[in-house]
Amino acid sequence: MDTPVLTVAQMKAWEDEQNKAGLSYARMMEHAGSSAAEDLMRRFPSPQHTLVLCGKGNNAGDGLVLARILVQHNWPVTIMWLQGQQLSVLAATNRACLPATMACMDVSHLDSLLPTMQLVVDAVYGTGFHGELPQVVGQCFAAVAQADVFRVALDMPSGVAGDGDMVASGSFQAQLTYAFQALKPAHCLAQVRQLCGEVLCINLRD
């Protein structure tokens, strides 16, 4: 069966429908982050030093779920806040579920941390991005692109609008992208595929 393609608006409508039918937004977020974490653990049998770059919306929530699951399996994980810690409700809920020992830092620590990392996860914007990347985010992504790390994006490389109508300069350059429930129009564009690397679609339903 071909993987479905949904616009950002269609995906939001699907999520709303699932939530009304009893599959909560929180449960879908748990599916997204945990399924991505489980796939990474299959790909990398040995724990990887992992840096999760978090924004403040629900894409950050997906990343925080992923971080929690990896830590439960003895992966060394650090959270880096790129937009402060005024998080969406669901992201804040998942931040509260992190172990007290989880390393959480702001972007000022990037230069010292990056050489110690093996894997970097982009959980900054997801599919809803529009406009230009803030300077600090663009500088972070540029440093990550030059580092000797494996780069992963959750749903969409940050800087790419999900519907494919714009790609910001300095967008995250992933080697693996987890698309949640369906591909988005941007995933199908040649320019964006270069930023996505391999694309794997993850089911958000039980």
VOBA-1610 file (N, C-alpha, C; in pm, whole numbers, padded with zeros to 5 digits, always signed):
BEGIN
Met+00085-00119+00000Met+00000+00000+00000Met+00088+00125+00000Asp+00054+00222-00085Asp+00129+00346-00091Asp+00110+00425+00038Thr+00216+00493+00080Thr+00207+00577+00199Thr+00122+00700+00167Pro+00023+00732+00251Pro-00062+00848+00222Pro+00015+00978+00234Val-00033+01080+00164Val+00023+01214+00173Val-00088+01308+00220Leu-00066+01377+00330Leu-00164+01469+00386Leu-00102+01607+00401Thr-00179+01711+00367Thr-00134+01847+00395Thr-00132+01868+00547Val-00071+01977+00589Val-00067+02008+00732Val-00208+02022+00787Ala-00297+02089+00712Ala-00436+02105+00757Ala-00508+01971+00763Gln-00486+01886+00664Gln-00549+01753+00664Gln-00498+01669+00781Met-00370+01680+00812Met-00314+01605+00924Met-00373+01653+01056Lys-00389+01784+01070Lys-00450+01837+01192Lys-00594+01788+01206Ala-00667+01786+01093Ala-00805+01737+01096Ala-00809+01590+01134Trp-00714+01512+01083Trp-00708+01369+01119Trp-00681+01353+01268Glu-00587+01430+01322Glu-00558+01423+01465Glu-00678+01463+01549Asp-00749+01567+01505Asp-00869+01610+01578Asp-00973+01498+01578Glu-00989+01434+01464Glu-01086+01324+01452Glu-01048+01208+01542Gln-00920+01173+01543Gln-00874+01063+01629Gln-00894+01097+01777Asn-00865+01221+01813Asn-00882+01264+01953Asn-01028+01252+01996Lys-01118+01294+01909Lys-01261+01285+01941Lys-01306+01139+01951Ala-01239+01051+01876Ala-01275+00909+01877Ala-01211+00833+01994Gly-01127+00902+02072Gly-01071+00838+02190Gly-00921+00817+02191Leu-00855+00845+02078Leu-00708+00837+02074Leu-00655+00977+02102Ser-00614+01002+02224Ser-00582+01138+02268Ser-00457+01192+02199Tyr-00448+01325+02198Tyr-00327+01389+02145Tyr-00204+01340+02221Ala-00218+01323+02351Ala-00105+01276+02432Ala-00062+01136+02390Arg-00160+01050+02361Arg-00128+00914+02320Arg-00060+00913+02183Met-00106+00999+02092Met-00042+01008+01961Met+00102+01056+01974Met+00125+01151+02064Met+00262+01200+02087Met+00349+01089+02143Glu+00293+01010+02233Glu+00367+00897+02290Glu+00405+00798+02181His+00310+00769+02090His+00339+00680+01977His+00453+00736+01892Ala+00445+00866+01861Ala+00545+00927+01774Ala+00685+00914+01833Gly+00701+00961+01955Gly+00833+00961+02016Gly+00886+00823+02048Ser+00798+00736+02099Ser+00844+00602+02138Ser+00876+00517+02016Ser+00798+00530+01910Ser+00825+00452+01788Ser+00957+00496+01724Ala+00982+00626+01723Ala+01110+00675+01670Ala+01226+00624+01755Ala+01210+00628+01887Ala+01316+00579+01976Ala+01343+00431+01953Glu+01236+00353+01940Glu+01252+00209+01920Glu+01323+00180+01788Asp+01292+00257+01684Asp+01361+00236+01557Asp+01509+00272+01569Leu+01540+00379+01639Leu+01681+00416+01657Leu+01756+00307+01732Met+01692+00248+01832Met+01760+00142+01908Met+01781+00017+01823Arg+01694-00006+01725Arg+01718-00118+01632Arg+01836-00087+01539Arg+01844+00037+01496Arg+01951+00076+01405Arg+02088+00082+01475Phe+02085+00121+01601Phe+02209+00138+01677Phe+02202+00049+01800Pro+02246-00075+01791Pro+02235-00168+01905Pro+02309-00120+02030Ser+02414-00042+02012Ser+02485+00014+02128Ser+02433+00155+02155Pro+02413+00191+02282Pro+02364+00326+02315Pro+02453+00434+02255Gln+02389+00536+02200Gln+02460+00647+02138Gln+02446+00773+02224His+02553+00847+02237His+02545+00978+02302His+02457+01068+02214Thr+02342+01106+02266Thr+02238+01169+02185Thr+02202+01307+02238Leu+02196+01403+02147Leu+02154+01540+02177Leu+02019+01563+02111Val+01918+01598+02190Val+01785+01626+02138Val+01763+01777+02141Leu+01753+01837+02023Leu+01730+01980+02011Leu+01580+02006+02018Cys+01536+02082+02117Cys+01393+02103+02139Cys+01353+02248+02118Gly+01239+02266+02048Gly+01175+02396+02042Gly+01082+02410+02161Lys+00964+02468+02137Lys+00871+02488+02249Lys+00732+02434+02221Gly+00710+02377+02102Gly+00578+02327+02066Gly+00568+02176+02078Asn+00472+02119+02007Asn+00448+01976+02020Asn+00557+01891+01954Asn+00631+01947+01860Asn+00746+01872+01806Asn+00848+01848+01916Ala+00864+01947+02004Ala+00950+01927+02121Ala+00895+01817+02209Gly+00762+01811+02222Gly+00701+01704+02300Gly+00737+01567+02246Asp+00733+01553+02112Asp+00774+01426+02050Asp+00919+01393+02088Gly+01004+01495+02083Gly+01144+01474+02117Gly+01166+01437+02262Leu+01084+01493+02351Leu+01098+01462+02493Leu+01053+01319+02523Val+00950+01272+02452Val+00911+01131+02464Val+01026+01042+02419Leu+01081+01073+02302Leu+01194+00995+02250Leu+01309+00993+02350Ala+01341+01108+02407Ala+01451+01115+02504Ala+01423+01027+02625Arg+01301+01031+02675Arg+01266+00951+02793Arg+01282+00802+02765Ile+01235+00758+02647Ile+01244+00616+02613Ile+01390+00574+02599Leu+01470+00656+02533Leu+01611+00621+02515Leu+01682+00611+02650Val+01655+00705+02740Val+01719+00702+02872Val+01679+00577+02950Gln+01553+00536+02933Gln+01508+00413+03000Gln+01586+00291+02953His+01646+00302+02834His+01727+00192+02780His+01877+00225+02788Asn+01910+00311+02883Asn+02050+00340+02918Asn+02127+00415+02810Trp+02055+00488+02724Trp+02124+00577+02632Trp+02158+00707+02705Pro+02277+00761+02686Pro+02310+00892+02744Pro+02251+01004+02657Val+02155+01076+02711Val+02080+01176+02634Val+02089+01312+02702Thr+02109+01415+02621Thr+02105+01554+02668Thr+01998+01629+02591Ile+01916+01706+02662Ile+01817+01794+02601Ile+01879+01932+02586Met+01861+01993+02470Met+01905+02131+02451Met+01787+02217+02409Trp+01758+02319+02488Trp+01646+02410+02460Trp+01693+02519+02365Leu+01630+02528+02249Leu+01667+02631+02152Leu+01576+02753+02158Gln+01461+02741+02225Gln+01366+02853+02232Gln+01315+02877+02374Gly+01396+02848+02471Gly+01352+02864+02609Gly+01265+02748+02652Gln+01201+02763+02767Gln+01124+02653+02823Gln+00977+02689+02847Gln+00925+02788+02775Gln+00782+02815+02778Gln+00716+02722+02676Leu+00687+02600+02719Leu+00648+02493+02628Leu+00496+02485+02612Ser+00455+02419+02503Ser+00314+02384+02487Ser+00272+02292+02601Val+00142+02280+02622Val+00092+02199+02734Val+00142+02056+02725Leu+00131+01995+02606Leu+00173+01855+02592Leu+00324+01840+02607Ala+00399+01936+02553Ala+00544+01929+02568Ala+00583+01944+02715Ala+00518+02036+02786Ala+00548+02055+02928Ala+00514+01930+03009Thr+00406+01864+02972Thr+00368+01739+03040Thr+00478+01635+03025Asn+00533+01625+02905Asn+00639+01526+02882Asn+00772+01569+02943Arg+00796+01699+02952Arg+00916+01744+03025Arg+00909+01699+03170Ala+00789+01707+03229Ala+00772+01668+03369Ala+00794+01519+03390Cys+00787+01440+03283Cys+00807+01295+03293Cys+00953+01254+03281Leu+01041+01349+03249Leu+01182+01316+03235Leu+01242+01284+03372Pro+01339+01195+03376Pro+01406+01168+03504Pro+01477+01292+03555Ala+01484+01304+03686Ala+01546+01422+03747Ala+01692+01437+03709Thr+01755+01327+03671Thr+01898+01330+03636Thr+01923+01367+03490Met+01817+01387+03412Met+01834+01419+03270Met+01909+01551+03254Ala+02012+01551+03171Ala+02088+01673+03144Ala+02007+01762+03050Cys+01977+01884+03093Cys+01903+01981+03012Cys+01983+02111+03009Met+02013+02160+02889Met+02100+02277+02876Met+02045+02371+02770Asp+02094+02495+02771Asp+02055+02586+02665Asp+02163+02585+02556Val+02134+02657+02449Val+02217+02647+02329Val+02358+02703+02349Ser+02378+02780+02455Ser+02513+02834+02480Ser+02616+02724+02505His+02569+02603+02536His+02660+02491+02563His+02689+02407+02438Leu+02635+02448+02323Leu+02646+02363+02203Leu+02791+02332+02166Asp+02876+02434+02164Asp+03013+02413+02116Asp+03089+02311+02200Ser+03063+02309+02329Ser+03134+02214+02415Ser+03071+02075+02410Leu+02940+02069+02386Leu+02870+01940+02387Leu+02882+01863+02256Leu+02876+01936+02145Leu+02864+01870+02015Leu+02976+01770+01986Pro+03101+01799+02020Pro+03207+01700+01991Pro+03191+01569+02068Thr+03111+01568+02173Thr+03093+01447+02253Thr+02974+01363+02206Met+02900+01414+02107Met+02776+01349+02064Met+02797+01258+01944Gln+02710+01157+01934Gln+02710+01066+01819Gln+02584+01080+01734Leu+02478+01130+01795Leu+02349+01139+01727Leu+02280+01267+01772Val+02222+01341+01677Val+02149+01464+01709Val+02008+01454+01651Val+01909+01482+01734Val+01769+01475+01695Val+01710+01616+01689Asp+01649+01649+01577Asp+01582+01777+01557Asp+01436+01765+01598Ala+01401+01827+01711Ala+01262+01833+01758Ala+01227+01979+01784Val+01258+02064+01687Val+01245+02209+01708Val+01112+02262+01655Tyr+01082+02241+01526Tyr+00962+02300+01468Tyr+00861+02200+01412Gly+00907+02092+01350Gly+00811+02002+01286Gly+00754+02060+01159Thr+00629+02027+01129Thr+00570+02061+00998Thr+00511+02201+00992Gly+00491+02268+01106Gly+00417+02394+01106Gly+00503+02518+01087Phe+00629+02501+01050Phe+00720+02615+01039Phe+00687+02703+00920His+00697+02836+00941His+00695+02934+00832His+00789+03049+00869Gly+00839+03117+00768Gly+00925+03232+00794Gly+01071+03197+00781Glu+01154+03267+00855Glu+01297+03244+00854Glu+01342+03190+00990Leu+01448+03113+00989Leu+01499+03059+01115Leu+01562+03171+01198Pro+01535+03175+01329Pro+01609+03268+01415Pro+01759+03242+01402Gln+01838+03346+01418Gln+01982+03334+01397Gln+02044+03224+01483Val+02004+03217+01609Val+02065+03119+01699Val+02032+02977+01655Val+01912+02957+01600Val+01873+02824+01552Val+01952+02789+01427Gly+01962+02883+01335Gly+02038+02860+01213Gly+02184+02829+01241Gln+02243+02899+01336Gln+02382+02874+01373Gln+02398+02735+01435Cys+02301+02696+01515Cys+02304+02562+01574Cys+02298+02455+01466Phe+02205+02471+01372Phe+02191+02372+01265Phe+02316+02365+01180Ala+02380+02479+01154Ala+02503+02480+01074Ala+02614+02403+01145Ala+02624+02422+01276Ala+02726+02350+01353Ala+02700+02200+01352Val+02573+02162+01367Val+02538+02020+01366Val+02570+01958+01230Ala+02543+02032+01122Ala+02569+01980+00987Ala+02717+01952+00964Gln+02804+02024+01034Gln+02948+02005+01018Gln+03006+01903+01115Ala+02926+01860+01211Ala+02976+01769+01315Ala+02973+01624+01268Asp+03051+01542+01334Asp+03056+01399+01303Asp+02948+01327+01384Val+02823+01349+01344Val+02707+01291+01413Val+02608+01239+01310Phe+02520+01148+01354Phe+02409+01104+01270Phe+02291+01195+01303Arg+02227+01250+01200Arg+02126+01354+01219Arg+01986+01302+01187Val+01894+01323+01281Val+01758+01272+01271Val+01659+01387+01288Ala+01554+01389+01207Ala+01447+01489+01221Ala+01317+01419+01256Leu+01239+01482+01342Leu+01108+01430+01379Leu+01000+01502+01298Asp+00935+01429+01212Asp+00826+01470+01123Asp+00874+01548+01001Met+00956+01653+01021Met+01005+01733+00910Met+01131+01804+00955Pro+01234+01811+00871Pro+01350+01891+00910Pro+01309+02035+00941Ser+01348+02085+01056Ser+01307+02220+01096Ser+01359+02324+00997Gly+01268+02414+00960Gly+01296+02514+00858Gly+01220+02488+00730Val+01162+02369+00718Val+01083+02331+00601Val+00935+02338+00636Ala+00858+02412+00559Ala+00713+02416+00578Ala+00654+02283+00530Gly+00566+02225+00610Gly+00514+02092+00580Gly+00446+02080+00445Asp+00381+02187+00400Asp+00313+02181+00271Asp+00406+02207+00154Gly+00532+02233+00182Gly+00630+02247+00076Gly+00634+02383+00010Asp+00566+02482+00070Asp+00560+02613+00006Asp+00681+02700+00038Met+00765+02656+00131Met+00888+02730+00156Met+00990+02643+00229Val+01116+02672+00202Val+01228+02607+00271Val+01322+02717+00315Ala+01335+02736+00445Ala+01419+02843+00497Ala+01567+02813+00474Ser+01643+02917+00454Ser+01788+02903+00445Ser+01840+02849+00577Gly+01929+02750+00570Gly+01988+02694+00691Gly+01903+02589+00759Ser+01804+02534+00687Ser+01718+02430+00745Ser+01802+02311+00793Phe+01749+02240+00891Phe+01818+02123+00945Phe+01842+02021+00834Gln+01961+01963+00831Gln+01997+01863+00730Gln+02001+01726+00796Ala+01894+01649+00774Ala+01882+01517+00838Ala+01933+01407+00746Gln+01971+01298+00808Gln+02001+01175+00734Gln+01888+01075+00746Leu+01799+01099+00841Leu+01682+01015+00864Leu+01571+01104+00917Thr+01452+01093+00857Thr+01336+01169+00903Thr+01221+01073+00931Tyr+01162+01086+01049Tyr+01043+01009+01083Tyr+00920+01094+01051Ala+00842+01052+00952Ala+00717+01120+00918Ala+00605+01057+00999Phe+00527+01138+01068Phe+00426+01085+01158Phe+00292+01067+01087Gln+00248+00942+01079Gln+00120+00895+01025Gln+00112+00902+00874Ala+00162+01009+00814Ala+00154+01026+00668Ala+00270+01113+00622Leu+00306+01097+00496Leu+00397+01194+00436Leu+00325+01327+00424Lys+00400+01436+00424Lys+00346+01568+00397Lys+00394+01608+00258Pro+00328+01704+00193Pro+00369+01740+00057Pro+00518+01770+00044Ala+00576+01834+00145Ala+00719+01870+00137Ala+00808+01747+00126His+00768+01636+00190His+00850+01515+00183His+00869+01466+00040Cys+00777+01504-00047Cys+00777+01452-00185Cys+00857+01540-00281Leu+00910+01652-00234Leu+00986+01743-00318Leu+01134+01707-00318Ala+01195+01709-00436Ala+01336+01669-00448Ala+01426+01752-00358Gln+01403+01884-00354Gln+01486+01972-00271Gln+01478+01932-00124Val+01357+01896-00080Val+01338+01862+00061Val+01389+01721+00090Arg+01376+01631-00006Arg+01426+01495+00016Arg+01575+01497+00048Gln+01647+01592-00009Gln+01790+01603+00022Gln+01812+01642+00168Leu+01717+01716+00225Leu+01727+01756+00366Leu+01676+01648+00460Cys+01589+01560+00408Cys+01528+01455+00491Cys+01616+01332+00504Gly+01692+01299+00401Gly+01759+01170+00398Gly+01656+01060+00382Glu+01676+00949+00449Glu+01576+00842+00449Glu+01450+00892+00520Val+01333+00859+00466Val+01207+00896+00530Val+01133+00769+00569Leu+01099+00759+00696Leu+01024+00644+00748Leu+00895+00694+00809Cys+00783+00638+00764Cys+00652+00680+00815Cys+00614+00597+00937Ile+00572+00664+01044Ile+00537+00601+01170Ile+00387+00613+01195Asn+00324+00501+01227Asn+00182+00498+01258Asn+00157+00554+01397Leu+00061+00644+01411Leu+00031+00704+01541Leu-00084+00636+01614Arg-00143+00535+01552Arg-00257+00468+01615Arg-00214+00343+01689Asp-00294+00306+01788Asp-00268+00182+01864Asp-00279+00061+01773
//
